[in-house]
Amino acid sequence: MFFVYCGVKIHYELKGKGKVCLFLHGWGQDGKAFSLIQSKLNGYAWLTVDLPPFGKSEEPKNWTIFTYANMVISLCEHLNIKTCNVIGHSFGGRIGLIMASLTPQFVNKLILLDSAGMKPKRNLKYHFSVLKYKIFKLLNILQENAGSSDYKALNPKCRSTFVSVVNTFLEEYCYQIKAPTLIVFGKQDEVTPLYMAKRLNRLIKNSTLKIVDHAGHFCYEDRPIKIAEIISCFLEEEK
């Protein structure tokens, strides 16, 4: 199915019956990313969205993380979904944080899997690279290798969206979250390290932190049975 938001065609799927679980994938993936754990969650309907420009969705132009959150909220309203459980991985976790903070009526429970959104610790090498980039830019020197692999893989017109998303930090929004929140991180996650998980746990008042061994940034792929069990137990607490 498709839904149009701000002129962008968004692909989504709504399957099953029961309380809706909204799945928001990480950057570079699509709505199929959660298939391993979805097959192990019984008694729920699930709504998956191909966050643009991924999957079958079209490319956005100059979107911010707040545009993404508003798009998801608009989709829920379109589908007459009054409230749901939000499960977000990495980039999708950013969207979940904003939804739970600014539109709490939509979020029954929030589950963050290796979520992004916390300001990273920067070392001297990083600051030197930024300074070098700025100097070269002032001198109009072409920098073919500038930017992360995710950045370079994008269509140039989507790059401003990526830059906006990764440079928006959400600590201040965490204080406002009232929904019961489960934070699950892979112990070996090097993309969003464990200090980010602990910061989320500290900032979100009603939150529980689970650290899963033998799992990295894609904990739900590395340990699908374990992650599905943790999520199921958390969701069952409401019944």
C-alpha positions, -999 to 999 in steps of 0.1 A, spaced: 0 0 0 11 36 -6 5 69 12 15 103 -1 31 128 23 45 162 12 45 149 -24 65 118 -15 50 83 -21 55 62 11 52 24 10 38 6 40 22 -27 50 -3 -34 78 -8 -70 87 -25 -91 114 -50 -83 141 -47 -69 176 -28 -41 191 -7 -24 165 31 -26 166 47 1 145 82 -9 132 106 18 121 138 5 105 173 19 105 190 40 78 197 21 46 171 -7 53 134 -11 46 102 -24 62 114 -60 57 142 -56 82 122 -69 111 108 -100 95 128 -124 117 114 -110 150 79 -103 136 74 -140 129 80 -147 166 56 -120 179 21 -134 182 -12 -117 189 -3 -83 174 -9 -65 142 22 -49 127 26 -18 106 59 -15 87 70 16 67 97 20 41 112 52 54 122 73 23 143 70 3 145 33 11 125 2 -1 96 11 -24 93 47 -10 103 77 -31 132 101 -23 126 130 0 141 164 -4 153 185 26 135 164 52 144 166 89 139 139 115 108 159 125 94 156 90 98 118 93 80 118 126 52 139 112 49 116 82 45 85 105 20 103 126 0 113 95 1 77 83 -13 65 116 -41 90 114 -48 80 78 -51 44 90 -73 54 120 -47 41 144 -52 59 177 -23 43 196 4 18 190 36 2 203 66 18 186 96 -4 178 125 16 163 160 5 153 188 31 151 174 58 128 139 45 134 146 50 172 151 87 166 116 89 151 102 69 180 118 93 205 102 123 189 68 106 186 69 95 223 80 130 234 58 153 212 27 131 205 25 108 235 -11 100 227 1 78 198 27 58 217 15 31 241 50 16 247 83 25 231 110 0 222 144 12 212 168 -12 194 203 1 192 188 36 189 205 66 176 198 102 187 224 107 214 253 131 208 284 110 202 317 115 220 342 131 197 380 125 197 408 148 183 409 128 151 373 137 144 377 174 151 408 175 129 389 159 100 361 184 104 386 213 104 404 199 73 370 196 55 361 232 63 394 245 51 393 225 19 358 237 13 368 274 17 396 268 -8 372 251 -32 393 219 -32 373 188 -43 370 162 -15 360 130 -32 363 108 -1 345 132 23 315 118 42 305 84 56 297 54 34 259 60 41 263 96 29 282 87 -3 257 60 -12 229 85 -14 216 104 -43 230 140 -39 196 155 -34 190 133 -4 223 141 13 210 172 30 183 150 46 210 126 59 231 154 73 202 170 91 191 137 106 225 126 120 232 160 134 200 164 153 205 152 189 175 143 210 186 144 247 162 172 255 132 152 242 140 122 263 130 141 295 95 145 282 88 108 274 62 92 297 55 60 279 70 28 293 102 24 274 124 -7 267 160 0 256 178 -30 240 214 -27 228 238 -53 215 268 -55 238 292 -53 208 275 -24 191 301 -1 177 278 22 158 257 34 187 279 23 217 267 13 251 273 47 266 244 59 244 222 31 258 230 41 293 224 78 286 189 69 271 182 49 302 192 77 325 172 104 306 140 85 300 124 82 334 102 52 329 127 30 310 144 -4 313 177 -13 297 186 -47 284 221 -54 270 223 -85 248 256 -103 246 269 -117 213 251 -89 193 262 -58 175 243 -28 161 217 -51 144 209 -70 176 176 -82 162 194 -100 134 222 -113 155 199 -127 183 163 -127 168 149 -153 192 163 -135 223 152 -101 211 117 -113 203 115 -129 237 125 -96 254 100 -76 234 72 -101 240 77 -100 277 77 -62 277 46 -60 257 28 -87 277 31 -66 308 2 -45 297 -22 -74 294 
